[in-house]
Amino acid sequence: MLDKIKHEDILELRLARPPVNALSPELIALLHQSVRAAPDSGARAVVISAGPGLFSAGLDVPA
């Protein structure tokens, strides 16, 4: 759902929720938790990314 990749003092949080990286409540909570914890892990910056082709389709709204 969320890959955490450390690049020295930069933490990359890569969305990994195929096919369109829709933001579910669980993913939003995980992003929030990861950003809040980043300084404790030595990160001086956070980059939110995704795989090639699509960053995110937005909020996952149930029908």
C-alpha atoms as an extended CHARMM CRD file, in Angstrom:
* protein
*
        63  EXT
         1         1  MET       CA              0.0000000000        0.0000000000        0.0000000000  PROA      1               0.0000000000
         2         2  LEU       CA              2.8980000000        2.3630000000        0.8490000000  PROA      2               0.0000000000
         3         3  ASP       CA              6.5720000000        1.6960000000        0.1910000000  PROA      3               0.0000000000
         4         4  LYS       CA              9.0910000000        3.5270000000        2.3810000000  PROA      4               0.0000000000
         5         5  ILE       CA             12.4440000000        4.1040000000        0.6880000000  PROA      5               0.0000000000
         6         6  LYS       CA             15.2950000000        5.8630000000        2.4940000000  PROA      6               0.0000000000
         7         7  HSD       CA             17.6790000000        8.0080000000        0.3950000000  PROA      7               0.0000000000
         8         8  GLU       CA             20.2070000000        9.1820000000        2.9890000000  PROA      8               0.0000000000
         9         9  ASP       CA             18.2610000000       11.8280000000        4.9420000000  PROA      9               0.0000000000
        10        10  ILE       CA             15.2970000000       11.8850000000        2.5260000000  PROA      10              0.0000000000
        11        11  LEU       CA             12.3470000000        9.5400000000        3.0140000000  PROA      11              0.0000000000
        12        12  GLU       CA             10.4120000000        8.6090000000       -0.1240000000  PROA      12              0.0000000000
        13        13  LEU       CA              6.8590000000        7.4220000000        0.4630000000  PROA      13              0.0000000000
        14        14  ARG       CA              5.7640000000        5.6700000000       -2.7310000000  PROA      14              0.0000000000
        15        15  LEU       CA              2.0650000000        4.9930000000       -3.2460000000  PROA      15              0.0000000000
        16        16  ALA       CA              1.5750000000        1.3220000000       -4.0960000000  PROA      16              0.0000000000
        17        17  ARG       CA             -2.1500000000        0.7440000000       -4.3840000000  PROA      17              0.0000000000
        18        18  PRO       CA             -2.8080000000       -0.4190000000       -7.9520000000  PROA      18              0.0000000000
        19        19  PRO       CA             -4.3390000000        0.1880000000      -10.3370000000  PROA      19              0.0000000000
        20        20  VAL       CA             -4.7770000000        3.9550000000       -9.7000000000  PROA      20              0.0000000000
        21        21  ASN       CA             -3.3730000000        4.5740000000       -6.1940000000  PROA      21              0.0000000000
        22        22  ALA       CA             -6.7650000000        5.6870000000       -4.9010000000  PROA      22              0.0000000000
        23        23  LEU       CA             -6.5320000000        7.1690000000       -1.4050000000  PROA      23              0.0000000000
        24        24  SER       CA             -8.3970000000        4.9120000000        1.0060000000  PROA      24              0.0000000000
        25        25  PRO       CA             -8.8760000000        5.8490000000        4.6760000000  PROA      25              0.0000000000
        26        26  GLU       CA             -6.2060000000        3.2630000000        5.5430000000  PROA      26              0.0000000000
        27        27  LEU       CA             -3.6960000000        4.7270000000        3.0840000000  PROA      27              0.0000000000
        28        28  ILE       CA             -4.3660000000        8.2650000000        4.3130000000  PROA      28              0.0000000000
        29        29  ALA       CA             -3.7850000000        7.1400000000        7.9170000000  PROA      29              0.0000000000
        30        30  LEU       CA             -0.5750000000        5.3650000000        6.8960000000  PROA      30              0.0000000000
        31        31  LEU       CA              0.6720000000        8.4620000000        5.0440000000  PROA      31              0.0000000000
        32        32  HSD       CA             -0.1050000000       10.6380000000        8.0740000000  PROA      32              0.0000000000
        33        33  GLN       CA              1.6500000000        8.2580000000       10.4550000000  PROA      33              0.0000000000
        34        34  SER       CA              4.6930000000        7.9570000000        8.1690000000  PROA      34              0.0000000000
        35        35  VAL       CA              5.1000000000       11.7120000000        7.7180000000  PROA      35              0.0000000000
        36        36  ARG       CA              4.7670000000       12.3080000000       11.4790000000  PROA      36              0.0000000000
        37        37  ALA       CA              7.3810000000        9.6220000000       12.2400000000  PROA      37              0.0000000000
        38        38  ALA       CA              9.8540000000       10.7520000000        9.5570000000  PROA      38              0.0000000000
        39        39  PRO       CA             11.9280000000       13.1180000000       11.7520000000  PROA      39              0.0000000000
        40        40  ASP       CA             12.3650000000       10.3890000000       14.3730000000  PROA      40              0.0000000000
        41        41  SER       CA             13.9540000000        8.1670000000       11.7100000000  PROA      41              0.0000000000
        42        42  GLY       CA             16.4400000000       10.8980000000       10.7620000000  PROA      42              0.0000000000
        43        43  ALA       CA             14.6170000000       12.1390000000        7.6730000000  PROA      43              0.0000000000
        44        44  ARG       CA             15.0590000000       15.8340000000        6.9090000000  PROA      44              0.0000000000
        45        45  ALA       CA             12.6270000000       15.7430000000        3.9780000000  PROA      45              0.0000000000
        46        46  VAL       CA              9.7410000000       13.5910000000        2.7530000000  PROA      46              0.0000000000
        47        47  VAL       CA              8.8850000000       13.0100000000       -0.9110000000  PROA      47              0.0000000000
        48        48  ILE       CA              5.5560000000       11.4180000000       -1.8220000000  PROA      48              0.0000000000
        49        49  SER       CA              5.7350000000        9.5970000000       -5.1470000000  PROA      49              0.0000000000
        50        50  ALA       CA              4.1270000000        6.8330000000       -7.1830000000  PROA      50              0.0000000000
        51        51  GLY       CA              5.0410000000        4.4860000000      -10.0020000000  PROA      51              0.0000000000
        52        52  PRO       CA              5.2210000000        5.6840000000      -13.6020000000  PROA      52              0.0000000000
        53        53  GLY       CA              2.0850000000        6.8090000000      -15.3800000000  PROA      53              0.0000000000
        54        54  LEU       CA             -0.2080000000        7.9230000000      -12.5670000000  PROA      54              0.0000000000
        55        55  PHE       CA              0.3370000000        9.6040000000       -9.2140000000  PROA      55              0.0000000000
        56        56  SER       CA             -3.1420000000        9.0940000000       -7.7320000000  PROA      56              0.0000000000
        57        57  ALA       CA             -6.7190000000        9.0880000000       -8.9550000000  PROA      57              0.0000000000
        58        58  GLY       CA             -7.7540000000       10.7760000000       -5.7020000000  PROA      58              0.0000000000
        59        59  LEU       CA            -10.0350000000        9.7010000000       -2.8900000000  PROA      59              0.0000000000
        60        60  ASP       CA            -11.4870000000        6.1900000000       -3.0000000000  PROA      60              0.0000000000
        61        61  VAL       CA            -15.2100000000        6.9090000000       -2.6100000000  PROA      61              0.0000000000
        62        62  PRO       CA            -17.4120000000        3.8580000000       -1.9830000000  PROA      62              0.0000000000
        63        63  ALA       CA            -20.4210000000        3.5060000000       -4.2720000000  PROA      63              0.0000000000
